[in-house]
Amino acid sequence: MYTITLIPGDGIGPSITEATVKVVEATGVPIQWDEQYAGMAGIEKHKDPIPEQTIESISKNKVALKGPLTTQLGKGFRSVNVAMRKEFDLYINLRPAKSFEGVPSRYSNVDIVMFRENIEEFYSGIEHYIDAQKSAAETIGIITRYGSERIVRAAFEYARKFNRKKVSIVHKANIMKFTGGLFLEVGKKVAEEFPDIQCNDVIIDNMAMQLVLNPNQYDVIVTTNLFGDILSDLCSGLVGGLGVAPGANIGKDTAIFEAVHGSAPDIAGKDIANPSALILGAAMMLNHLGETVAADKIYKAIRETLMNPNEVTKDLNPKSTVGTKQFAEFIVQHIKSN
């Protein structure tokens, strides 16, 4: 029996979380869900966007499944997602972007895995106004040899484990010669330990263009925090958008799995949200736990569901009347029939 922290989240979070739990339970993996709160729900329940109860639960259980959380723009509390990553040193942000038949996209057969450094650089929270009038502000991005080495090594180890052929190191060392240069230097040194895996390095602006021109030329990508944040959303767009984009935040002994899209408060409670991203995140979670058979059941079932225009939500088929709950039921049916 696994005990897993469950954070339904804000907006559409509770509805897609409910759908995801039904799908996971259909696989037969015994899980006790420890429900906790964060974000706006955390403030409503405990007057804290990251309640101590939630931190203690994740610390104890080591694995969490999290719905989308609302982060206020330019005001209020800092991103809860960023705070959780720092709290548990979740230095790997793992974002797969994979094509699914039935999901509208400009490309086919895309299969890219993004490794984004998750702790350092411009998301460290080192920023301030430099004058009393608040007319200018400064953000400091620090890149360390230690942080660079462990994220690049994680990308190469993943590539070797899952028989991936190439790792692309993305940087801006031509302009940011110290920070970008350090990341690239460390990346190339780590690559020498993996002679069985092809390695190249690509400047960030060229990488953005190359992904749009031909995403199929890439396999595993590893980069710094800000570049990884941008490129991972770009890669999601290559396969149909954030609606099919799961993510994982992984550290030495703790991991949080999630849908990477927002909380979409405008459609909350309407039973129309697509739960695919969180369900795929749950499949990643099962793989992390070693429950690979159960994870494969979910992957196969969601592929079969997405292929049928009569079984998907309105975002994938404008003529569809299928809601969040019914979409999950279709996936459950495919799991049971397989």
C-alpha positions in Angstrom: 0.0 0.0 0.0 1.4 3.4 -1.0 0.5 6.6 0.8 0.7 9.5 -1.6 0.0 13.2 -0.9 -2.8 14.5 -3.0 -3.1 18.2 -3.6 -6.3 18.9 -5.7 -5.2 22.5 -6.4 -7.2 25.5 -7.5 -9.8 26.2 -10.2 -10.3 23.1 -12.3 -7.8 21.2 -10.1 -10.3 19.4 -7.9 -12.3 18.1 -10.9 -9.3 16.8 -12.9 -7.8 15.4 -9.7 -11.0 13.5 -9.0 -10.9 12.1 -12.6 -7.3 11.2 -12.2 -7.8 9.3 -9.0 -10.5 7.2 -10.6 -8.1 6.3 -13.5 -5.2 5.4 -11.1 -7.5 3.3 -8.9 -8.7 1.4 -12.0 -5.2 0.0 -12.4 -5.5 -1.9 -9.1 -2.4 -0.3 -7.5 -3.2 0.1 -3.8 -2.9 3.7 -2.8 -4.0 5.6 0.2 -4.5 9.3 -0.7 -3.4 11.9 1.9 -5.4 14.9 0.7 -3.7 18.3 1.4 -4.1 21.9 0.3 -1.9 24.6 -1.3 -2.2 27.8 -3.3 -5.5 29.7 -3.0 -7.1 26.6 -1.4 -4.4 26.6 1.2 -5.2 30.2 2.0 -8.9 29.4 2.3 -8.3 26.4 4.5 -5.3 27.3 6.6 -4.5 31.0 5.7 -1.3 29.9 4.2 -0.5 29.1 0.5 1.9 26.4 1.6 0.4 25.1 4.9 2.7 23.3 7.3 0.4 20.2 7.1 1.1 20.0 3.4 4.9 20.3 3.8 4.8 17.6 6.6 2.7 15.3 4.4 5.1 15.5 1.4 8.1 15.1 3.7 6.6 11.9 5.1 5.2 10.3 2.0 8.0 11.4 -0.4 5.6 11.3 -3.4 2.8 13.8 -4.3 0.3 14.3 -7.1 -0.6 17.9 -7.5 -3.3 19.7 -9.5 -2.7 23.2 -10.9 -2.2 26.1 -8.4 -3.0 29.7 -8.9 -0.1 32.2 -8.8 -1.0 35.9 -8.7 0.8 37.9 -11.3 3.2 40.6 -10.0 1.7 40.7 -6.5 0.7 38.5 -3.6 2.6 35.4 -2.6 5.4 33.9 -4.7 4.8 30.9 -6.8 3.9 27.9 -4.6 5.3 25.6 -7.3 8.7 27.3 -7.0 8.6 27.3 -3.2 7.9 23.5 -3.2 10.8 22.8 -5.5 13.1 24.8 -3.2 11.7 23.2 0.0 12.4 19.7 -1.2 15.3 20.4 -3.5 13.4 19.1 -6.5 16.2 19.9 -8.9 14.8 18.0 -11.9 11.9 19.3 -13.9 11.0 16.5 -16.2 8.7 17.4 -19.1 7.9 14.9 -21.8 6.3 16.1 -25.1 4.8 13.2 -27.0 2.4 13.2 -30.0 -0.9 11.5 -29.6 -3.1 10.4 -32.5 -6.3 12.3 -32.3 -4.8 15.4 -30.7 -4.7 18.3 -33.3 -1.1 19.3 -34.0 1.2 20.6 -36.8 3.6 17.7 -36.2 3.5 13.9 -35.8 5.7 11.4 -34.1 7.3 14.0 -31.8 8.9 12.4 -28.7 11.0 14.9 -26.8 12.0 14.8 -23.1 13.0 18.1 -21.5 15.3 18.2 -18.4 15.1 21.7 -16.9 17.2 22.7 -13.9 14.6 23.5 -11.3 16.3 25.4 -8.4 18.9 27.9 -9.6 19.3 30.9 -11.9 16.6 33.5 -12.2 14.0 31.5 -10.2 16.0 31.6 -7.0 14.1 34.6 -5.8 17.1 36.9 -5.6 15.5 40.2 -6.8 14.9 43.7 -5.5 14.2 47.3 -6.5 17.4 49.3 -6.7 15.9 52.7 -5.8 13.3 54.0 -3.4 11.0 55.1 -6.3 10.9 51.5 -7.6 11.8 52.8 -11.0 14.3 50.0 -11.6 14.5 46.4 -10.5 17.2 43.7 -10.6 17.1 39.9 -10.7 20.2 37.9 -10.1 20.6 34.5 -11.7 23.2 32.2 -10.1 24.4 29.0 -11.8 26.6 26.6 -9.9 28.9 23.9 -11.1 27.1 21.5 -8.6 23.6 22.4 -9.9 24.7 22.1 -13.5 26.4 18.8 -13.1 23.5 17.0 -11.4 20.9 18.1 -13.9 23.0 17.2 -17.0 24.0 13.9 -15.4 20.3 13.2 -14.7 19.5 13.8 -18.4 22.3 11.4 -19.6 21.4 8.7 -17.1 17.8 8.9 -18.3 18.9 8.7 -21.9 20.9 5.6 -21.2 18.2 3.9 -19.1 15.5 4.4 -21.7 17.6 3.9 -24.8 17.5 7.4 -26.0 20.1 8.3 -28.6 21.0 12.0 -28.2 21.2 14.7 -25.5 21.1 18.3 -26.6 22.6 20.9 -24.2 20.9 24.3 -24.6 22.6 27.5 -23.5 23.5 31.1 -24.3 27.2 30.8 -23.6 28.0 33.1 -26.6 26.6 36.1 -24.6 26.4 35.0 -21.0 30.0 33.8 -21.0 30.3 33.1 -17.3 26.9 31.6 -16.3 26.1 30.1 -19.7 29.7 29.2 -20.2 29.9 27.3 -16.9 26.7 25.3 -17.7 28.1 24.4 -21.2 31.5 23.5 -19.8 30.1 21.2 -17.2 27.6 19.7 -19.7 30.4 18.7 -22.1 32.5 17.2 -19.3 29.6 15.0 -18.1 28.9 14.0 -21.7 32.4 12.5 -21.9 31.3 9.9 -19.4 28.5 8.7 -21.8 30.3 7.9 -25.0 27.3 5.7 -26.1 25.0 8.7 -26.3 25.4 11.4 -29.0 25.7 14.9 -27.6 25.4 18.4 -29.2 25.0 21.9 -27.8 22.6 24.5 -29.2 22.2 28.2 -28.5 18.8 28.9 -27.1 17.5 31.2 -29.8 18.6 28.8 -32.5 17.0 25.9 -30.5 13.6 27.7 -30.5 13.8 28.0 -34.3 15.0 24.5 -34.9 12.2 23.0 -32.7 9.6 24.8 -34.8 11.3 23.8 -38.1 11.8 20.1 -37.3 11.1 18.9 -33.7 11.8 15.3 -34.8 15.6 16.0 -34.8 15.6 16.2 -31.0 15.4 13.5 -28.3 16.5 14.6 -24.8 17.1 18.3 -24.1 18.8 19.6 -21.0 19.0 23.3 -20.1 18.9 25.9 -17.4 15.8 27.0 -15.4 14.4 30.0 -17.4 15.3 28.5 -20.8 13.8 25.2 -19.7 10.6 26.9 -18.6 10.1 28.5 -22.0 11.2 25.6 -24.2 9.1 23.0 -22.3 6.0 25.0 -23.1 7.1 25.4 -26.7 7.5 21.6 -26.9 4.0 21.2 -25.4 2.8 23.3 -28.3 4.4 21.0 -30.8 2.2 18.1 -29.6 -1.1 19.9 -29.1 -0.7 22.1 -26.1 -0.6 22.1 -22.3 -3.7 19.9 -22.2 -1.5 16.8 -22.9 1.6 18.0 -21.0 2.5 16.3 -17.7 5.4 17.2 -15.6 7.5 15.9 -12.7 9.6 17.6 -10.1 12.1 15.2 -8.8 14.8 15.4 -6.1 17.0 12.9 -4.3 14.2 11.3 -2.3 11.1 13.3 -3.0 9.0 13.7 -6.2 5.9 15.8 -7.1 3.9 15.0 -10.2 1.6 17.4 -11.9 -0.3 18.9 -14.8 1.7 21.9 -16.0 -1.2 23.9 -17.2 -2.9 26.6 -15.2 -5.9 26.4 -12.9 -8.3 27.9 -15.5 -10.8 29.4 -12.9 -13.1 30.6 -15.7 -14.2 27.0 -16.4 -13.9 25.6 -12.9 -16.9 23.5 -11.8 -18.3 23.2 -15.4 -17.2 19.6 -16.0 -15.5 20.5 -19.3 -11.8 20.5 -18.4 -9.5 18.0 -20.1 -7.8 15.9 -17.3 -5.2 14.3 -19.7 -2.2 16.2 -18.4 -2.7 15.2 -14.8 -3.6 11.6 -15.7 -0.3 11.4 -17.7 1.4 12.9 -14.7 -0.1 10.1 -12.6 1.3 7.6 -15.1 4.7 9.1 -14.6 4.3 8.8 -10.9 3.5 5.1 -11.2 6.6 4.6 -13.3 8.6 6.4 -10.6 7.2 4.0 -8.0 8.2 1.0 -10.1 4.6 0.2 -11.0 5.4 0.1 -14.7 2.6 -2.3 -15.7 0.0 0.0 -14.2 1.6 3.0 -15.9 1.6 1.3 -19.2 -2.1 0.5 -18.8 -2.8 4.2 -18.4 -0.7 5.2 -21.3 -2.4 2.6 -23.6 -5.9 3.6 -22.4 -5.4 7.3 -22.8 -4.0 6.7 -26.3 -7.1 4.7 -27.2 -9.4 7.4 -25.8 -7.7 10.3 -27.5 -8.0 8.5 -30.8 -11.8 8.4 -30.6 -13.3 11.9 -31.3 -16.5 10.7 -29.5 -14.6 10.1 -26.2 -12.7 13.4 -25.8 -13.5 16.7 -24.3 -14.5 19.8 -26.2 -11.0 21.3 -26.4 -10.0 18.4 -28.6 -13.3 18.1 -30.5 -15.5 21.2 -30.5 -18.5 19.1 -31.3 -18.0 16.8 -28.3 -20.4 16.8 -25.3 -18.0 14.7 -23.2 -17.2 16.2 -19.9 -14.3 15.7 -17.4 -16.0 12.8 -15.6 -17.1 11.0 -18.7 -13.7 11.3 -20.3 -12.2 9.6 -17.2 -14.8 6.9 -17.4 -13.8 6.1 -21.0 -10.2 5.7 -19.9 -11.3 3.5 -17.1 -13.3 1.3 -19.5 -10.2 1.0 -21.8 -8.1 0.0 -18.8 -10.6 -2.7 -17.8 -11.1 -4.0 -21.3 -7.3 -4.4 -21.8 
